[in-house]
Amino acid sequence: MGTEITIPRYPAGAQLRVNKLGNDDSGTRGNLVWSYLTLGAAKAAAQSGDTIVVGPGVYNEKNLLKNGVSWHFEAGATINYTGTTDGGVFDDSADGANGPVVCKITGYGEFYSAPASGIAPTFYIQDPGSFLEIECISIGGDNDDDVPIFLHTAGVIGVKCFRLFSLGLTTTVFWQNGKLEIQCHEITAQSWPVWSEVENGAVVTGDMHIQAFRIETSGNYPAITFNDDNANARVWINAQIIIGAYTGMDVGKGSVVNGAKYYVTAQKITHNPTDAGAYGTIQLYSGNLYLTVQKMTQPSRSSDCGIFTTGTGTTFLSAEIGTMEFLGDSLNAVQWDNANATGEIRIGSCTVSSSAGGLVISAGTLSLQNCYINTAANIGTNPINKTGGTLRLYGTTLVAEATRDSIEATGAQNVMAIASWTNKAVDANVTITTSGGLVVDSNVA
């Protein structure tokens, strides 16, 4: 993941206090008895090295960053911005601090932005010289659909919180450049919980690391979107469960440059498509996805979409998958969505047990190692259907329904197989190019 972020409770320097019984006229820097009423007044009085301590209450304020000035929020302290002017709650852009900010934000704060109008992210960090360490309960908002809740385009940020969330049709975490490390119990949204998009030609100055228990969208969107148009983009995500709707992960859909690398580890990835335009649990277009997951499921909806599909870009997948489960009536476990695809999918240690389809390959390269593909419960499909591309089987077992072939093809197809087994012969159009590489034994189950 990255370096553990250790945040001291109070940085060194004078302290200023804000609470709901304070007074901006009598508030005094360095005297916690004489408190300020507003966050803005305390910020104006603070000097570099100081810490502003915020007591319980709801504060409708923004533009809180000041270089060298840190914040500590006690339990019950909440920021809920509902104003009408541009600028984030914590913002180093021209609408905020207007320059680099180095500071710590600690404690138990809950930060929320729901502006009546205007562009007001909860966090917007865009200066390469900014360095923020953030510790809080939650970061959220209900913003315009073009305004992410947590927007990071440059600088260095470390975040520890319980919850990152969006209630509107906007992205929760949007990363474009710089170094971002997030440790969070859950990242949720009605639309896009996590989105990365490094622009073409940008000098990449960092990468994004996310560690979360749950990443989930409640709308018909991907849980994670990788849309980087830069070959040097790098993202690491470690989550227990990833839940999408349109798809679980959308990799490289809008990209025109291949080479970006994504490292994803999860216990479970699932999605429940709600319309006919939905795709697979993992939708691949371009870039390099290195995936380790114990279980992937698509719990409902009859569809032709597959667990993996790939576009015309050069896509490479290295996966170790424990179980794939499907309940759709005509769902294929792995399927190419475009006959012109040139990508490669490598799957290791995979079990596909499905009443629906198996694996469909029409282009690109599909390599299976130590996999078990069982479609015996479906009279209308085969473990593998090959109409094009390159298929390699290493130590793989195929179990077909009694009347079906283990590998079906409508035209002449070659398959390389080594130390693999099946209960049913291959279609007459299929040639196994390695002698004895696919053993047929009716007892295989």
N, C-alpha and C positions, 0 to 999 in steps of 0.2 A: 504494500500500500504506500508507504512513505514514512517519513519521520514523524514520530509521535509528537504532538503539539502539547507542551506543558505551559499552562497559563497561571502565573501567580495571582493570588486573590486581589491584592492591591499593588500596582506598580509604585515605584518610588516617587516622591514629590509631595507637594501640598494637596490637601483634599478640600473639595467643595461639596456642599450637600444641597439636594433638591428634595422638597416634599410638599405635600398639599397644604401644609400650615405655614409654609415659608413666605418670604417677602423679598421681591427683587430689589427693593430699595435698601433693605438692611442686610441682605445676604452678604457674607464676608468670606473671602478666600482664606482658607487655612483655619476656619473656625466652624466646626460642625454644628454648633449650637445655633448660629445665625444662618439659617438655610435660605436658599433661593426658592421661589415659587415655580419658575419656568426653567426648562432645560436650556433655552436660548440665552437667558441671562447668565446662567452659570457658565456656559460655554464662552461667552464674551469676556467674562472675568478671568477665566482659567488661562494659565501659562503653560508652556511646554514642560512636560514632566509631571503635571498635575493629574489627579484623578477626580472625576465628578461622581459622587455617590448618589444614586437616585432611589428615593423611598417609594413605598407602595402607592398606587394610583394610576389613573389613565391620563396620558399626556398626548395631546393632539398637536404634535410638532414634527418638524423635519429639519434637514440641513444641520446635522449634529456633528459632523466630522470637523476636527481642527487638528492640524499637525502637532504631534507630541502630546495631545490631551486624550487621556483614556477615560472610559466609563465603567462604572460598576452598578448593576441594577439589582436591587434587593428583591426578594420574593414578593410578588404582587405588583411589581412595576411593569406597566404596559404602555407601549406607544401605539396609538391608533390614529394614523394621519388620514383625514377626510377633507383636506383643503382643495384648492382650485388652481394652484400654481405649479409650474414645472420644478422638478428637482426631487431626488430621493430622500428618504429618511437618513440614510448614511450614504453620502454621495461625494465623490471627489472631482466631479466634472465641473464645467462652468456654471451649472445651476446649483452647485454645492460648495465644497471647499476650494474649488478652482485651482487644484494643484496636488502634489503628492502628500499623502497622509500616512504617518507611522503611528499606530496606537493599538491599544488592547480594549476590547469590549467584553466584560466578564459578568458573571453572576447568573441571575435567573430571569432576565428580561424576556418579554414577549413583544415582538416587533411586527406591526401590521400596517399595510398601506392600502387604503381604498379611496382614492381621491374622487371627489365629485366631478372633477375635470382636470386636465393637465397630465403630464407624463411624470409619474412619481413612483419609481421602483422602491422597494424597501431597502435594497442595497444596490448601488451602482458604483463599481470600482473600475476606472479606465485609465488611470495614470500609471505608467511603468514604474514609477518610484514609490508607489504606495505599498505598504506592508501592514496587513491587519490580522490580528488574532482575535477570534470571536468565540465566545462561550455564552450560550443562552438557552432558554427553553424552546422557543419557536421563532421562525421567520416565515411570514406569510403575507397574503394580500389578495385583493380582488381588483385587478387592474385592466386597462384596455388590452385588447388581444395582441397588440404589437409591443407591449411593454412587459418584459419578464419581471418576476418578483425578485430574483437574485441574478443580477447581470454583471458578468465579469469579463472584461475585455483586455485587461493588462494588470500588471502588478502581482503581488503575492498575497494570498488569503488562506488562512486556516480556520475551519469552522467546526465547532462541536455543539450540537444541539439535539433536542429530542425530535423536532418536527420541522420540515420545510414543506410548504404547501401553497397551492393557489386555488382560490374558489371561483375564479373567472376563466374565460377562454384565453388563457395565456400560459406561457412556459414558467415553470417554477424555477429551475436552475438552467441558465443559459451561459455557456462558456465559449469564449471566442479566442482567448489567448491569455498568457500569463500562467502562473502557478496556482492551482486551486486544489485544496485538500478538504474534503468534507467527511465528517463522521457523524452519522445521524441515524436515529431509529427508523424514521420513515420519510420518504419524499413522495408527495402525492399531488395530483392535479386533476381538474376536470378535462384538461387537454394534455399538454406535454409535460411530464414531470422533469425529464432531463433532456437537454438538447446541446450538442456540441457543433460548432460551425466556425472553423478556422478558415479565413479567407485565402483565396489563391494569391500567391506572391507575398504573403505576410511572413515576416521573420518570426518564427515560433520561439517564444521565450520561456515556455513552460508546458506543463501538461495538467490534465485533470485526474484526480484520484477521488473516488467515492466509495465509502464503506457504509452500508445501510442494511437494516433488517428487511425493509420492504420498499419497493419502488412500484407505484401503482397509478394508473389513470382510471377515472370513473367514466370518462367519455369515450367516444369511438376514435381513439388515437393510439399511437404507439406509447409504450411506457418509456422507452429510450430511443432517441433519434440521433444517429451519427450522420451529420450532413457536411462534413469537412471537405473543403475544396483545396486541401493542402496536404501534400504527401508526407510532411513532417509532423502532422498532428498525431498525438498519442493520448489515449484515454484508458484508465484502469477503473473497473467497477467490480466491487465485491458485494453481493446482496444475497440474503437468504431466499427471498422470493421476488420475482419480477412479474407483474400482472399488467397485460395490455388488453386492448379491445380490437382496434384496427389491425394491429400486429403487436407482438411482444417487443421486438426490436426492429427498427428500420435502419438499415446500414447502407449509407451512401446513395440514397435515392436521388438527391439533387446534385450530387458531386459529378464533376467532369475530370477530376484528377485522382488517379489511383495511388495507393501507397500508404495512406493513413492506416494506423494500427490501433486495434481495439482489443483489450484484454478483459474478458468478462468471466467471472466465476459466480455461480449461483447454485443453490440447492434445488430450486424449482423455477421454471419459466413457463408461463401459461398465458393464453389470451382467449377471449370469448367474443368472436366477431358478431357484430349486430347488423351488418348490412352486406349486400352482395358484392361490394367492392373490397372486402377485407382480404388480407393475404395471410401468409403463414405465420407461425409463432416467431420465426426468425425470417426476416425478409432481406435478402442480400442483393445489392446492386453493384457496389464497388468497395474498394478498401480491403483490409485484411482483418478478419475477425478470428480471435483465438478464444475459444469457448470451452469452459469446463462446467458441466452441469449434471446433476444427478437425475433430474426428472424434468421432462418437457411434455406438456399436455395441451390439447385443444378440446375443451369439454363439450362443445355443442356446435350446432349448425352444419347442415349438409352443404358441402362445397367442394370445388376442385382444388382449392388452395392447399399447399403442402407445408410441411413443417419447415423445410428450407426451400427457398426459391432464389434463383440468381438471375441477374440482368446481363447486360452486354458488357459490363466492365470486367476487369480482371479481378475476380473475387476469390479469395482463398479462405477456407475455414478449417481450422484444426479443432476438433471437438472430442471430448470424452463424455459420453452421454450414458446415463444409467438406464433410463426407461423413457420410451415415448408412448403415450396413450392417446387414443382417438375414439370419440364416440360419434363423429359425423358419419353419415351414410355413404358418402362417396369421397372421403378425404384421403389423399395420398400422403404418406409419411414424409417423403422427400420428392420434390418435384421442381423441374426447371420450368420457368414461366415464359421463357423466350428461347426459340430454337437457335438464335444467333449467339447465345451466351458463350463466353470463353473462360468462365471462372472455374475454380476447382473447389470441391468439397471433400474434405477428409473427415471421416467419422470413425472413432475408435471406441471399443467397449460399449456397444450400443445394443439395447433390446427394444425391438419394435413389436408390440403386441397389439393388434388392431383388428376390429371387425370391419374396417374399411380397407383402403388400399395400402400397398406397400411403398416401394420406391419407384419413381418414374424419372428416367434420365433421357433427355432429348438432345443435350448439347453439353459442352464443357467436359469436366472430368469428375467422376465420383469414385472415391476409394473407400472401401469398408474393411476394417480390421477388427477381428474378434467380435463380430456383430451377430445378432440373432434376429431374423426377420420372420415373423409368424403371421400369416393371413389365412390360416386354416378355417377360421370362422366365417369367411366371406366367399361365397360360391362365384362371385362375379369379378374377382380380381386375382392378382398374382403377387408374390413377394417382390418381384422386380419386373418392370415393364421398360424395355429399352427400344427407343426409336432413333437414337443417335448418340454422339458423344463417346467418351471412353469410360469403361467400367472395369474396376479392379476389385477382386475379392481376395482377402487374406484371412484365413481361419474363420470363415463366415458360414453360418448355418441358415438355410432357407427352408421354411415349412409352408407348403402350399395346401389349399383345399384339394380334396381327393380327385376332382375333375379338372384341375388347373395345372398349368406348367409352372415350374419354379421361376423361370425367366421367360417372359413372353416378348415376341418381336414380330412386327408386321412385315419387315424386310430383313435382308441379311445383316446380321450384327455379330461382331466379335466380342468376346469377354475373356479377360485374363483371370484365372482363379488358381489359388494355391492353398492346399490343405483345407478345402471347404467341402461342406456336405449339404445334401438336400434329400427330401423324401420323394420328389417328383422330377422327372426328366425336364430338360429345357425344351423350348419351342424348336421346331425343325429349322427355323431360320437362324438359330443361335449356334455359333461355333465357339467352343471352349478352346482357346489357343494353347493352353498348357495341358499336356497329357496327364490325365489322372488328377487334375487340379480340383475338379468338382465331382465328388463321389455321390452316386445316387443309391439310396438305401431306404426302402419303404418304412423301416423302423425309426427313421429320424423323426423326432417330434419336439 
